[in-house]
């Protein structure tokens, strides 16, 4: 029997879940998950985000997030926050209103920026309006 993942976009323990989840569990989430390493290379890209962005995982995985995959996030609101967090060794957990603009009509979304010093990957989560 298949387990249905019911994690919410705003769940306080989401980063703990993400860091231990496998690809099938991430693909069950009803929001986009992009996980990237210290060099900003995309390591995790779930099915929801792939469908909504119309980008196959093969085009995204192992690519630099802020320059090749989502240059519209390469700014002080997103990329710079991750840089500051990495440099300071602090945690990051912020939800911001945002407009995605690359390869699509502008789309209003909520982004959740997640990072912890003891977690290898950092995450951008994307919640689209329903």
C-alpha positions as CSV (number, residue, x, y, z in Angstrom):
1,X,0.0,0.0,0.0
2,X,1.3,3.4,-1.0
3,X,1.9,6.0,1.7
4,X,0.6,9.5,1.0
5,X,2.9,12.3,2.1
6,X,0.9,15.1,3.8
7,X,3.6,17.6,4.6
8,X,2.4,21.2,4.3
9,X,4.4,24.0,2.7
10,X,4.5,25.8,6.0
11,X,5.2,22.9,8.3
12,X,7.8,23.9,10.9
13,X,9.6,20.5,10.6
14,X,9.7,20.4,6.8
15,X,13.4,20.7,6.4
16,X,13.8,17.6,8.6
17,X,11.4,15.7,6.4
18,X,13.1,16.9,3.2
19,X,16.6,15.9,4.3
20,X,15.4,12.3,4.9
21,X,12.8,11.8,2.2
22,X,13.4,9.8,-0.9
23,X,12.4,10.8,-4.5
24,X,9.0,9.0,-4.3
25,X,8.1,10.9,-1.1
26,X,9.2,14.2,-2.6
27,X,7.2,13.5,-5.7
28,X,4.0,13.2,-3.6
29,X,4.2,16.7,-2.3
30,X,1.8,19.3,-3.6
31,X,4.4,22.0,-4.0
32,X,7.7,22.4,-5.8
33,X,11.0,21.2,-4.1
34,X,14.4,22.3,-5.4
35,X,17.3,21.1,-3.3
36,X,20.8,22.4,-4.0
37,X,24.3,22.0,-2.5
38,X,26.9,24.5,-1.3
39,X,28.0,25.1,-4.9
40,X,24.3,25.8,-5.8
41,X,24.1,22.7,-8.0
42,X,20.6,21.2,-8.1
43,X,20.5,17.8,-6.4
44,X,16.7,17.4,-5.8
45,X,13.9,18.4,-8.2
46,X,10.5,16.9,-7.5
47,X,7.8,15.9,-10.0
48,X,5.4,18.8,-9.0
49,X,8.1,21.4,-9.8
50,X,9.0,19.7,-13.0
51,X,5.4,19.7,-14.3
52,X,4.8,23.3,-13.3
53,X,8.0,24.7,-14.7
54,X,7.9,22.4,-17.7
55,X,11.5,21.4,-17.1
56,X,12.6,17.8,-17.1
57,X,14.8,16.7,-14.2
58,X,17.5,15.8,-16.8
59,X,17.8,19.5,-17.7
60,X,17.9,20.7,-14.1
61,X,19.8,18.2,-12.0
62,X,23.5,19.0,-11.5
63,X,23.0,22.5,-13.0
64,X,23.7,25.7,-11.1
65,X,20.4,26.9,-9.7
66,X,20.8,30.6,-9.8
67,X,22.5,31.0,-13.1
68,X,21.2,28.2,-15.3
69,X,18.0,26.9,-13.8
70,X,16.3,29.9,-12.2
71,X,18.2,33.1,-13.0
72,X,15.1,35.0,-12.0
73,X,16.0,34.1,-8.4
74,X,19.6,35.4,-8.7
75,X,18.9,38.5,-6.6
76,X,19.0,39.9,-3.1
77,X,15.6,38.3,-2.2
78,X,16.6,34.7,-2.8
79,X,20.2,33.9,-3.8
80,X,21.7,36.6,-1.6
81,X,19.8,35.3,1.5
82,X,21.3,31.8,0.9
83,X,24.8,33.3,0.5
84,X,24.5,35.3,3.7
85,X,23.1,32.3,5.6
86,X,25.9,30.0,4.4
87,X,28.6,32.6,5.3
88,X,27.2,33.2,8.8
89,X,26.5,29.6,9.6
90,X,22.9,30.5,10.6
91,X,19.6,28.8,9.7
92,X,17.2,30.2,7.2
93,X,13.4,29.7,7.1
94,X,11.5,32.4,5.3
95,X,8.4,32.5,3.2
96,X,8.2,35.3,0.7
97,X,5.8,36.4,-2.0
98,X,7.5,36.2,-5.4
99,X,7.0,36.4,-9.1
100,X,8.6,33.7,-11.3
101,X,9.4,35.1,-14.8
102,X,11.7,32.6,-16.6
103,X,10.4,30.6,-19.6
104,X,6.8,31.4,-18.7
105,X,4.3,34.1,-18.2
106,X,4.9,35.8,-14.8
107,X,3.5,33.6,-12.1
108,X,2.8,34.8,-8.5
109,X,4.0,32.2,-6.0
110,X,5.2,31.9,-2.5
111,X,8.8,30.7,-2.0
112,X,10.0,29.1,1.2
113,X,13.8,29.4,1.7
114,X,15.2,26.7,3.9
115,X,18.7,26.1,5.1
116,X,20.3,24.7,8.3
117,X,24.0,24.5,9.1
118,X,23.8,20.7,9.9
119,X,21.8,19.9,6.7
120,X,23.8,19.3,3.5
121,X,21.2,20.6,1.0
122,X,19.4,23.9,1.0
123,X,15.9,24.2,-0.4
124,X,13.7,26.6,-2.4
125,X,10.1,25.5,-2.1
126,X,7.5,26.8,-4.6
127,X,3.8,27.1,-3.7
128,X,1.7,28.1,-6.7
129,X,-1.8,29.5,-6.4
130,X,-4.5,26.9,-6.8
